[in-house]
Amino acid sequence: MKDVGSVRTAAFRGDESRPGAFQASASIVQAGFFCWEIATGEISCDPLTLALHGMPEHGPSDITDFLAAVHESDLADVRDALGLIAKSCGNYQIEYRVTSGDGRHRSLEARGRVLPGADGQPARMVGVVMDTTAVHERHEAERRRFHERATRDRWMRELTAALAAAVTVRDIMAAAQAGLRAFGADALAVIAPEGSRLTVVASCADDEQGEASPRALDATARTLVEESLERRAPVLVGSADALVTDRPHLAPLARPAPQAWAALPLTDSRGRASSCLVSFPEPQEFLPEERALLVAAVGLLAQSLERAGMYESEHALATELQRGMLPRGPLTVPGVTIAARYQAATSGMWIGGDWYDAISLPDGGVALVIGDVQGHSVHAASLMGRLRTAVHAYANEGHPPAAVLERTNRLLTELNTDPDRALFATCCYIALNPADGTLRVCRAGHPAPALITPRRPPRLLEVPGGLPLGIDREQRYPTTRLRVAPGSVLALTTDGLLEAVDKDIDQGTERFLRGLRGAPTADLETVVDGLLAGTRRPHGPGDDVAVLLARLNRPGRRG
């Protein structure tokens, strides 16, 4: 059967010799009888049939007059149906709408049988007209409830997935905001008591409603939240009238208010209580199924917010711990301009082992160092600190680059006594003499450095290397010697930058080199920021990134 307002004509199968063999599709509340003479258009009917079509008791009795009562949207289909009825005998059914005197639409269903005349051709249709408005309204309400239930079930699945992927409070509230309309809500706020005050911890609003996220609490919000916290039970207010009836002191509201509210208490793993206040622009029934779904959604939200708070606290601690192991302040070396950055991973205690350094050497040169300890953990970060200290110490003793890496390698292999906790590290060490631009480069499993000269595009240096540190105690590391012109820039980075997008190191290397164009004359701080732009992931843990750029200044230039 089509939706309300459609017209259907059907030839019913069955015993066509039985005029009354009609199959009812709904309970008949009101039914009128009619007889339509097809040749003349004359209709004989009872007063109820006329009343159903909005006609007076002694009103017209012609098919044209009845068609005038049909809703304009259904008129063409009704005419087509009557044309089919006039062509053959049999059972027929037509559904259509008429407009009542108060402007409301009434749904009708005409069921009849076309009888033949003396010549065997269709002569008259006899049958009944039933008012199916209530049936259609009930079906429409059921369809609407089914659609709403399906929408909310789908949103719960999407919300669960989004909350599982969300890391920050901002991510979580964005997921909640996307689902407000699924509940018919327009705003949500998580509110926690702080001493004698209530504070909005997080909030969001439906953008399509044009509402701002609730940040300050009005009298209604405070009252409902306090009730939910005191009773440790949901407080549901289905309409503004119910709010004023039960809480008269909230009647004189100074601004337009929502039309329904739900204040749901929350308790975190430490037993701390808060409340989630959801507001609705329309009155709500809060049926048991809707209430259960709302409580479940808010519970998921509360768990995710607690997890996000822990992640963000851990991440702040991890970042501060790792930054404390890196050089503080700008790296300054005579004859060389240096810009460096460390960018932490994106969440929690996801601590990496990336580091960089610029070490003044006893011979007046400078050592440019970058390294990366395997893995992401507190152990990796602490090991990074020890390796950085070791490299710094060996360099200050005046050892050449290969000896610095070989001594650091032996130290790490001695530290790797537990196979289950053994880690390796990569490192690139460059000894630069600013006076004449000579370089000595050694690599231990680390990506090759890039060179950008004033007259050539950025390129990776062809520098042979050895195994990462900590694998083979007797590993030797070859040294590559070359000279660079004043104005040239050396660029060192970790694989976190090269694999930041799609984990494709070849494409990452191309992006890295493109980002270095113009570095000989550009502000190196700006170049570094450009290299890091777009490397952070919106959800989940990423990788740490360390970058160091060093430009050999021209004679007479200080930086």
MINU-794494 format. One record per residue (C-alpha): residue in three letters; x, y, z. Coordinates in steps of 0.02 Angstrom, whole numbers, plus 32768, in hexadecimal, padded with zeros to 4 digits. Layout:
N
alaXYZ
...
END
This chain:
559
met800080008000
lys804280AC7FD6
asp805E813A8051
val7FCF81A98088
gly7F9382127FF7
ser7FB5818F7F71
val7F2E81427F07
arg7F29808A7EE0
thr7EB980287E6B
ala7EC37F6B7E79
ala7E667EDC7E23
phe7E467E617EB0
arg7E557DA97E8F
gly7DD07D327ED0
asp7D1F7CFD7EAB
glu7CE37D887E39
ser7C337D437E43
arg7C2B7D7F7EF9
pro7C0B7E3B7EFC
gly7C3D7E467FB2
ala7CE37DE87FA6
phe7D517E7B7FDD
gln7DED7E6A8049
ala7DF07EEA80D5
ser7E977F3E80F9
ala7E697F96819A
ser7DE97F978224
ile7D4F7FF581E7
val7D19807F825A
gln7CAD80E281E1
ala7C6D809D813C
gly7BF180E580C0
phe7BA280918029
phe7B9D80CD7F76
cys7B66809B7EC8
trp7BB480F07E31
glu7B5E80E77D88
ile7BF180ED7D11
ala7B9281247C76
thr7B3981B97CC7
gly7BB281E17D54
glu7B2381E07DD1
ile7B4E81A77E82
ser7AD381657F01
cys7B1681627FB1
asp7AE8816F8068
pro7B02820D80D3
leu7BA281C9811F
thr7BF681BE8076
leu7BC982748056
ala7C0782A68103
leu7CAE824E80E9
his7CC782B9804E
gly7C95835980A6
met7BEE8368804C
pro7B4283918098
glu7AC7830480B6
his7A608332801D
gly7AF583687FB8
pro7B2983427F05
ser7B2382927EC2
asp7B90829C7E27
ile7C4082567E13
thr7C7D83047DE1
asp7C48834B7E88
phe7CA182C07EE6
leu7D3F82DC7E81
ala7D3A83937EB3
ala7D51835C7F68
val7DEE82F77F43
his7E9583427F77
glu7EEB83917EE1
ser7F8683267EF9
asp7F1E82877EE3
leu7EA482C27E5F
ala7F04828A7DC6
asp7F1F81DB7E0C
val7E6681CD7E3B
arg7E3281FD7D8A
asp7EA9817A7D43
ala7E6280F87DBA
leu7DB0811F7D87
gly7DE2810D7CD2
leu7E21805D7CF4
ile7D8580327D57
ala7D1680657CC5
lys7D6F7FEB7C51
ser7D5A7F437CA8
cys7CF47EEA7D2B
gly7D3F7EAD7DCD
asn7D6D7EE57E7B
tyr7DC47F8B7E95
gln7E0F7FF27F20
ile7E3D80AB7F20
glu7E98810D7FA8
tyr7E9281CB7FA8
arg7E8682648016
val7E0382EA802A
thr7E1183908085
ser7D9983AB8116
gly7D4A84508143
asp7DD0847881C5
gly7E5A84628144
arg7E9483B88180
his7EAD83278109
arg7E41828B811A
ser7E7981E680D1
leu7DF1817D807D
glu7DEC80D2802F
ala7D6780A27FB0
arg7D4F7FE87F8E
gly7CD47FAD7F0E
arg7CA47F327E87
val7C807F637DD4
leu7BE67F077D93
pro7BBC7EEC7CDC
gly7B217F2A7C82
ala7AB37ECB7C0A
asp7B397ED97B84
gly7BBE7E917BF6
gln7C1B7F357C01
pro7C417F8F7CA7
ala7BA37FE87CDC
arg7BAC80137D95
met7C21800A7E2A
val7BDC7FE37ED6
gly7C3D7FE27F79
val7C6B803A8018
val7CD380D1804B
met7D3880C580EC
asp7D8F814C8151
thr7E44810E8164
thr7E8C81AE81AD
ala7EAE81618259
val7EFC80C78209
his7F708130819F
glu7F9F819E8231
arg7FC681048299
his802E80B9820E
glu8088815F81F4
ala80AD816D82AE
glu80F080BB82AF
arg815980DE8215
arg819C817D8266
arg81C681228308
phe821C809782A7
his828181168244
glu82B1817482E3
arg82E380D18338
ala834B809B82A3
thr839D8147829C
arg83C881438354
asp840A8090834A
arg847880C282B8
trp84B3815C8315
met84DD80F483AE
arg854C80868343
glu859D811E82F4
leu85B08172839E
thr860280D883E9
ala867E80D08359
ala86A1818B835F
leu86BC818A841B
ala873080F4840D
ala879C81558391
ala879181FD83EA
val882882328450
thr880582E3848A
val876F833584DD
arg87568399843D
asp874B82F983D5
ile86CE82AE844F
met865B83458451
ala8661834D8393
ala862182998390
ala859882C6840E
gln8567836083AA
ala854F82F8830E
gly84CE828D8369
leu8466831283BF
arg83E683148332
ala83D18257833E
phe8383827483E9
gly8328831183B4
ala83978375842B
asp83E9841C840A
ala846D842D8494
leu84CF83C68511
ala853D83F585A4
val85A0838D861F
ile859B83E786C7
ala860283BE8762
pro85FA84048813
glu86968461884C
gly867F848C8901
ser85DD84EE890D
arg85DA85168853
leu85A584BA87B5
thr861E84C48723
val86038497866C
val868B84188645
ala865F83FF858E
ser85CF8432851E
cys858F8433846C
ala84F7846C840A
asp84A0843E8369
asp84E884B382E5
glu844884AA827D
gln83E784F3830E
gly845B85898310
glu8475857583CB
ala8515859B8428
ser855F85128495
pro8522852B8549
arg85B1856F85B2
ala855485CF8638
leu84C8857D869D
asp841E85CD86B0
ala83A585AC873F
thr8352851A86E4
ala83F684C386C0
arg843484D78773
thr8392849887BC
leu838783FC8750
val843F83D18764
glu843783E68820
glu839E83748826
ser83F482ED87BF
leu848F82F5882D
glu842B82F188CF
arg83B982628899
arg844082058838
ala83B881E287B7
pro8383822B8710
val831682C68715
leu82A782CE867B
val823883648655
gly81CD834985BB
ser818E83FA859E
ala819D84AF85D5
asp80F084A38624
ala8127840D868C
leu81C2846D86C1
val815E85018701
thr80D984938752
asp8157843187B9
arg81CF84C287D5
pro816D856687DB
his820685CE8806
leu824985AD8756
ala81B185FB8701
pro81F486AD86E5
leu827C867F8668
ala82D18715861B
arg82F786C38575
pro82A8863F8504
ala82C585958552
pro82CE84E4850E
gln822E847F8511
ala827183E28567
trp830783AE85CF
ala836183118609
ala83E0831B8697
leu843C827686A8
pro84B782568737
leu856482128710
thr85E681C1877F
asp869B81A58748
ser87108119877C
arg8746817B8815
gly869581958851
arg868E824D8821
ala85DF828687F1
ser85AA82F78762
ser850F830D86F8
cys84EA8316863F
leu846183928613
val840D837A856A
ser839083FA8529
phe830C83E484A2
pro82B684688435
glu821284068436
pro81AF83AD84C1
gln81E282F884DE
glu8185825D851B
phe822582068558
leu81E281588531
pro823D80C9858B
glu829F809684F0
glu82D6814984CB
arg830481648581
ala836E80C68585
leu83C880F784E4
leu83E981A68526
val8430816385C9
ala84A080EA8569
ala84E0817384F4
val850781E88585
gly8560815A85DF
leu85D0813E8547
leu85F181F7853E
ala862381FE85F6
gln869D816D85E5
ser86ED81BC854C
leu86FF826585A1
glu875682138635
arg87CA81B685C1
ala87EF8255855F
gly881A82B08600
met88958227862E
tyr88E18228857F
glu88F782E3857E
ser894682E4862C
glu89BA825685FC
his89E582AA8558
ala8A12834D85AF
leu8A8082ED8629
ala8AD18289859D
thr8AF383238534
glu8B40838085C6
leu8BAA82E885F2
gln8BED82D88543
arg8C0883918527
gly8C6C839485C8
met8CE8831D8577
leu8D01838B84DD
pro8D67842B84CF
arg8D1484C08520
gly8D06856284C1
pro8D4885888413
leu8DE4853083D5
thr8E6C85B183B4
val8F13858C8364
pro8F8C860D831A
gly8F83860E825C
val8EE985A08254
thr8E2E85C7825D
ile8DCA853982A8
ala8D0E851882B6
ala8CCD847A8309
arg8C258433833F
tyr8BE6839F839F
gln8B2E83708388
ala8AE982EF8400
ala8A74826283D1
thr89BC828783DD
ser897A8235847B
gly899581EF8528
met8A3B81A9855F
trp8A6B818784AA
ile8B1D81BF84CD
gly8B9D81AC8443
gly8C5981AF8440
asp8C7B823883C0
trp8D0382B683EA
tyr8D70833B839A
asp8E09839B83D4
ala8E8D841983A0
ile8F31840183FD
ser8FC3847983FD
leu9060841283DB
pro910E842D8426
asp91578455837A
gly90DD84E78360
gly9065848682F4
val8FB284508319
ala8F6383A4831E
leu8EB3839A82D7
val8E5C8301831D
ile8DB282B18305
gly8D7882088345
asp8CE281998363
val8CD1810D83E3
gln8C61807C83AE
gly8BB1807883F5
his8B4380EC845A
ser8B4880D88516
val8B91812285B4
his8C2180A685A0
ala8C4480E684EF
ala8C43819A852A
ser8CB8817885BD
leu8D2E8118854B
met8D2D81AB84D2
gly8D66821C8560
arg8DF781A88588
leu8E2E819B84D2
arg8E26825784B8
thr8E91826F8552
ala8F0D81EC8514
val8F1C823C8467
his8F3482E584B8
ala8FBC82A3852A
tyr901D824584A2
ala901382DC842E
asn9056834F84B6
glu90E982D984D0
gly911D8301841D
his90F7825983CC
pro90D682598310
pro9026823082D2
ala9044817682B5
ala908F81608362
val8FFD81BB83B3
leu8F8081458361
glu8FE880AA8383
arg8FF880D3843C
thr8F3E80FB8448
asn8F16805883F0
arg8F7D7FF3846D
leu8F26804C84FD
leu8E79802184BA
thr8EA47F6A849A
glu8EE07F5E854F
leu8E3D7FAB858A
asn8DD77F2E8523
thr8DF17E9F859E
asp8D387E6F85A4
pro8CFF7E2D84F9
asp8C4A7E598521
arg8C767F0F8542
ala8D057F2384C5
leu8CF47FBC8453
phe8D5C7FFE83C4
ala8D7280B1838A
thr8D9E810B82E9
cys8E0E81A382E2
cys8E5B821D8267
tyr8EF5827E82A0
ile8F41830E823C
ala8FE0836A826F
leu8FDF84158219
asn9071848E8213
pro901F853A81F7
ala90C6858681C6
asp90DB85258124
gly903484C7810F
thr90808419811F
leu900E838D815A
arg902B82E081A4
val8F8C827A81A2
cys8F6481D381F5
arg8EBE817481F5
ala8E8180E58262
gly8DE480A8820A
his8D9B81588203
pro8D4F81B1816A
ala8DD2820F8107
pro8DDF82CB8122
ala8DAA83448098
leu8E1683CE804F
ile8DCF846E8005
thr8E4B84DE7FAC
pro8E29858B7F63
arg8E30854D7EAF
arg8DEF849A7EB8
pro8D48844E7EED
pro8D3F83EF7F93
arg8D88833F7F8C
leu8DB382B28001
leu8E6C82998020
glu8EB281F27FE9
val8EF981BD8091
pro8F1C810480B2
gly8EF180CC8162
gly8EF1803C81D9
leu8E747FDC8242
pro8E0A803682C3
leu8E578049836E
gly8E427FBA83E9
ile8E427F27836F
asp8EF87EF78350
arg8F767F2983D5
glu90077F268358
gln8FB17F8982CE
arg901C800A8274
tyr8FD880A88225
pro902380F48186
thr904281AF817C
thr9015821880E5
arg907682BA80CA
leu903E834B805D
arg903984088059
val8FA4847C804A
ala8F9D85308011
pro8F6885C18080
gly8EAB85D4807F
ser8E9085188073
val8E1384C680E8
leu8E1E84198136
ala8D7683C88165
leu8D69833681DD
thr8CC682E28210
thr8C7E82438258
asp8C0D81C781FF
gly8B76820D825B
leu8B76829D81DF
leu8B9B82338146
glu8B0F81B8816F
ala8A92823581B4
val8A1B82218120
asp89E6817480E3
lys8A828123812D
asp8AD381328081
ile8B888163809E
asp8BAB81867FE6
gln8B1C82027FD7
gly8B4A82478081
thr8BFC82658047
glu8BBD82C17FAE
arg8B4F8330801B
phe8BE3834E808F
leu8C5383877FFF
arg8BCB83F57FB5
gly8BB68449805D
leu8C6F84758060
arg8C6F84DA7FBF
gly8CA9858A7FDC
ala8CF5855E8086
pro8DA085B08060
thr8D4E865D8062
ala8CB0863E80C9
asp8C9086508182
leu8CBA85A181C2
glu8C3A85AD824D
thr8BB385C581CA
val8BF785348163
val8BF184BF81F9
asp8B3E84F1821F
gly8B0F84CE816B
leu8B5D84218173
leu8AF883F4820E
ala8A53843981CC
gly89D883AE81A7
thr8A39832481FF
arg89C483138295
arg89378295828A
pro888682C482C0
his886A82218321
gly88D881A18374
pro8991819E8395
gly8A0A81DF8314
asp8AC881D98318
asp8B4382538364
val8B9E82C782EE
ala8C46831C8302
val8C8D83958281
leu8D3183F88281
leu8D65847581FA
ala8E1284C681F9
arg8E4C854B817E
leu8F0485748166
asn8F088630816E
arg8F63869880EF
pro8FFE86F3812C
gly8FCE878C8190
arg8F1B874F81AD
arg8EEE87298260
gly8E4C86C88249
END
